[in-house]
């Protein structure tokens, strides 16, 4: 019973990953060639693939702030 939340989360991930990967795979698999940006791009893509859209927005906002 105490593992219900994690099991639900895993089920949601299993339903989300494949379709979201299809949307982001070109960006996910292509490095920018900027060592300081590639890890951030990778994290943003992983958030999108897993359906963690609010986290993705936070990463994107932080990246934009860092570029200013």
C-alpha positions in Angstrom: 0.0 0.0 0.0 2.8 2.5 0.8 4.2 2.0 -2.7 1.0 3.1 -4.5 2.3 6.5 -5.3 5.5 5.4 -6.8 3.8 2.6 -8.8 1.3 5.2 -10.1 4.2 7.5 -11.1 6.0 4.6 -12.9 2.8 3.7 -14.8 2.4 7.4 -15.8 6.0 7.5 -17.0 5.6 4.3 -19.0 2.6 5.9 -20.8 4.4 9.2 -21.3 8.0 8.4 -22.3 7.5 6.9 -25.8 5.2 9.5 -27.3 7.2 12.4 -25.8 10.4 10.9 -27.0 9.1 10.9 -30.5 8.4 14.6 -30.2 11.8 15.5 -28.8 14.2 12.9 -30.2 15.9 15.2 -32.7 16.8 17.7 -30.1 17.6 15.0 -27.5 20.0 13.2 -29.8 21.7 16.3 -31.2 24.4 18.0 -29.2 24.8 21.8 -29.7 28.6 21.7 -29.4 28.6 24.1 -26.5 29.8 22.2 -23.4 28.1 24.7 -21.1 24.7 24.3 -22.8 24.5 20.6 -23.7 24.0 19.4 -20.1 21.1 21.8 -19.7 19.6 20.9 -23.1 19.8 17.2 -22.0 18.0 17.9 -18.7 15.3 19.9 -20.4 14.7 17.1 -22.9 14.6 14.6 -20.1 12.0 16.7 -18.3 9.9 16.9 -21.5 10.2 13.2 -22.2 9.1 12.3 -18.7 6.2 14.8 -18.9 7.7 17.0 -16.2 6.6 20.2 -18.0 6.8 22.6 -15.1 10.3 21.4 -14.3 11.2 22.0 -18.0 9.9 25.5 -17.8 12.0 26.2 -14.7 15.2 24.8 -16.4 14.4 26.9 -19.6 13.9 30.0 -17.5 17.1 29.5 -15.6 19.0 29.0 -18.9 17.6 32.2 -20.3 18.6 34.1 -17.1 22.1 32.6 -17.3 22.5 33.8 -20.9 21.8 37.5 -20.0 
